[in-house]
Amino acid sequence: MKTLFPLLAALLLAGCATPSKEPQRYAWVAGLKPEKAEYYRRLHANPWPSVNQMIQDCHIRNFSIFEREIDGKLYLFAYLEYTGGDFDADMQKMAADPETQRWWHQTDPCQLPLPDAAAKGKIWADTKEVYHLR
């Protein structure tokens, strides 16, 4: 027992000292239809637990959507941190989930794609990170 305790303590400390993988950060922009804005806000004020769980199951954390009016038009800015090993596979998993599909069936009609996203058949336009403070 005397030798087991120091070994367990060393293993625990080593685990604590192991640096965690830095998350990948993603952000997107889309428009928000004025006539659907209030509905969109209500949906996100009470998101479905199954959708939140799928987001977490797909290794996403710190997911936020912000709204901003610019020159009389509404825009959405989405940010998330991804901690998994295969973003595309996790996004495919999410897209295949029936509850997430139902959620998107409610949210997608509220959103207006920017021209470059629309040209690609997408709603959310990709962004480029230009600064990050650790």
Buried (B, 14 or more C-beta within 10 A) or exposed (E): EEEEEEEEEEEEEEEEEEEEEEBEEBBBBBBBBEEBBEBBEEBEEEEBEBBEEBBEEBBBEEBEBEEEEEEEEBBBBBBBBBBBEEBEEBBEBBEEBEEBEEBBEBBEEBBBBBEEBBEEEBBBBEBEEEEEEE
